[in-house]
Amino acid sequence: MPTSLTAVQIRDKVTTGELTARAVAEAHLAKIEAEDGKIHAFLHVMKEEALAAADAVDAKRKAGGKLGPLAGVPVAIKDNLCTKGVPTTCASRILEGWRPPYDATVIERLRAADAVLIGKTNLDEFAMGSSTENSAFGPTRNPHDLTRTPGGSSGGSAAAVAAGFAPLALGSDTGGSIRQPAACCGVVGMKPTYGAVSRYGLIAFASSLDQVGPFSRNVEDAWELLKVLSGKDRDSRDQTSYPAAFAGWGPLNRDLPLGGVRIGMPKEYLGDGLDPECRAAVDAARRAFEGRGATIVEVSLPNTAQGIPTYYLVATVEAASNLARYDATHFGVRKGDAAHSRGAGFGPEVKRRIALGTFASSAGYSDAYYVKALKARRLILNDFDEAFRRCDVILCPTAPTPAFKLGEKSADPIQMYLSDVYTVGANLAGIPGIAIPWGTSKGRLPLGVQLLGPAQQEDRLFAVARALEGAR
Amino acid sequence: MTSETWQPVIGLEVHVQLKTRTKLFCACSTAFGARPNTQTCPVCLGLPGTLPVPNLEAVRKAALAGVVLHCTVNDESKFDRKHYFYPDLPKNYQISQFDRPICSNGFLEAGGKKFRILRAHLEEDAGKLIHDQDPANSKVDLNRAGVPLVEIVSEADFRHADEAVAYLTELRAVLRAAGVSDCEMQEGSLRCDVNVSLRAGPDAPFGTKVEVKNLNSFKGVHKAILFEQSRQAAVLDAGQRVVSETRSFQADSETTVSLRSKEVASDYRFFPEPDLPPLKLREAGIDVEALRRGLPELPAAQRERLLRQYGLKPYDVEILTREREVTEWFEACAGLYPNAQTLAGWLKTEVLEFSVNRGVALASFCMTPQRMAAFLADMDRRGLNRSRQRELFGKVVSAGGDVATALQDVKDEAIGDAGALEALVDEVIREHGPVAEQYRTGKDEALSFLMGQVMKKSKGRAKGGAVSAIFLKRLRP
């Protein structure tokens, strides 16, 4: 079944002609059509475009052309990435019906790699949330338990990969929006170093934190996708990305010897609020590392408690600014003036964050909130720098609990915000992090762990992640 | 206190469009006058997902502005977002520079006084709202959105409307000479806001200031300042207080009207632009010292040199240096024709009248500096009087500028023959006996009338010097 193949397997079979890209696309489209009614991973399935792209890949092979590194591989796209001529909504009423006139850089790069874009996936509106329940077009359900959320905000992409709708998906991670849903859905999800992947065409939530990254069912597939994403941006259209520092990656190191590798365990990430089964998964991963000869060291990230408040000030100030453009002059249904149109077009969580961000950046309050948050951010970055003097990779939980029930946290924003307590640090510090599945709960829900590495050291982080995966 | 004793305190905020081919953060054209919304792209439309990329040519021109305005040009500055909702602002924030501008602490000398410049910062322009095409709707033209500007903020150093206009005139000349901007007020590439307040005397604290916008000429700036002075003086004389507000200048009535109050400060929620790293000039390959070395001659130095080198009158120099193309034309011609004062006389009158005043740029005027030099040499040889020369100039211009061809049939040379001239003078004395008598009895002014009569009879060909000598010989021997 093509839908159970990994991305690398599909690429290899399509390249040799053992499978056609069309057959791969059709199999995935058929599965989506049969099963997505109950999951709702997709907001828009790109059936015609996917078949046409698959045919083009097959034709290129027949003509003797050299196929790209993702030849014929279906990729699901989070619906906050601009796709030329294809609806791009951010799961918001305010962008309903908008079709971007351009492709995001990562979309250009996927097309150039001969990938097949299969559809646009659901998310929390403007990527603001941790459960995908904040979508204006209805929630996504967790393929492992339809009464539960897939996490968020990239819940649609995580669910699509978990359900076998695509072997690969793109998400965006501002405070954990790739890694937390990956953990909830039992797939691999990775946030690159800030600046590794161009943000051009990623509809901004919080510019200094947002980063596009891969979802997959194993570490190697994520690596293959990341290599495609992190290449040079045409015309350097994202001034905050610096792809040269990430160039020259080869194949994944599948056999990194762990002897001498120092695995740091931050004590602040293993205390109150962590579900015992999630804690047990981290302990099990630690034993697996030890079994392979890695050295376990305790490290400290003393400003961890400042992570969530810092994140919710930095992110909301930038969000309030980034979302100012949605005034119904250019986008969205006009309902009277700009203020009323925004009132009608944005959902409650988006409004909450715009209000918070506007307040925190207002004259007279900015120093007390936003400027202070920038200082706290610096302290959090220093914590990681310090920790990485003592270890090579940090092992910690991804989310405090396994996937929670729909509606369970939606009445209490603070509880929802705390879903990101172990993930926001990597965004504030700009470092890479990867969530990998690690066991199953008694309730048969996926469990997982997170590995964090120093900035720009994705190759080492992936090799350690692959070693852990191999010990499973 | 009466209105005469209030002293005005004036500050200027000037927005200048940098002379670049493309916009500040995208590759769209900055050309003026294109069809609405034809010079836009996803970036300057503020489409979701787009990001700014600084145009280094704009950065270079902003640094150049700092150099000619004697500013500190900061090797590192940064961009910030300035937030306000307005339909001509696609992102509803403007990328500007807040606390670390590219240029700071400069000055400009104008009319013999030094005016301090607080800062000059880079920012993107907004679009344009068009209200008069559709009775039911306003339209938005975003061709101008994202066009690069420097905002040059002066200290409140002006004490008279004349000083403000002198500063603006010099600012425009300097920025044009350096190639920073075209500074065309009609095209909006120079826009000016004025802050005016009154105080009781030179040592009194500043009063409440009022900002005046919608100024579209230097004359308007002058009128607006004078109007504000008298309006505010009347308010203060009546024992009331001046309201902090933004007012709009009305060119037809030469008054200002209130636009909006500034009593509650608007909150732009400035914060550092997260999409752009700090702007570092050296890293970007912009060498401020090289900009300084590469500067062309600036207006003040040029005026000094023209006075010295050509022995011109200050007033002529002022006219010749108003536009660079005039200065260049003059200097090209002065290199070929030795009498610079004569040339200046022709240039500021006939040459400009037949070219620029008729909508022909000097660069494409048929009388090139070479032809003009040939023409003036021809006139010197013929020795005709000025009105006849003017006639011939017109003839040459209408014939397309070739002096030799246009004047080949013109036979008139000055009449220098003493016998012929004496006959003419005697004839005039006969016909205008009373005037001749006035001259003879000491009224010098009468001579010009008598001379005029001789010129008339000779059709302008009589040599003036010889004629006046004969009158002298005849009437005041």
Interface residues (C-beta under 8 A of the other chain):
Chain A: L81 C82 T88 C90 L95 W98 P100 P101 Y102 A104 R199 Y200 G201 L202 I203 A204 A206 S207 S208 D235 S236 R237 D238 Q239 T240 V317 E318 A320 S321 A324 R325 D327 T329 H330 F331 A338 T358 S361 S362 A363 S366 Y370
Chain B: P42 L45 G46 L47 P48 G49 T50 L51 P52 V53 P54 R81 H83 F85 P87 P90 K91 N92 Y93 V140 A265 D267 R269 F271 P274 D275 L276 P277
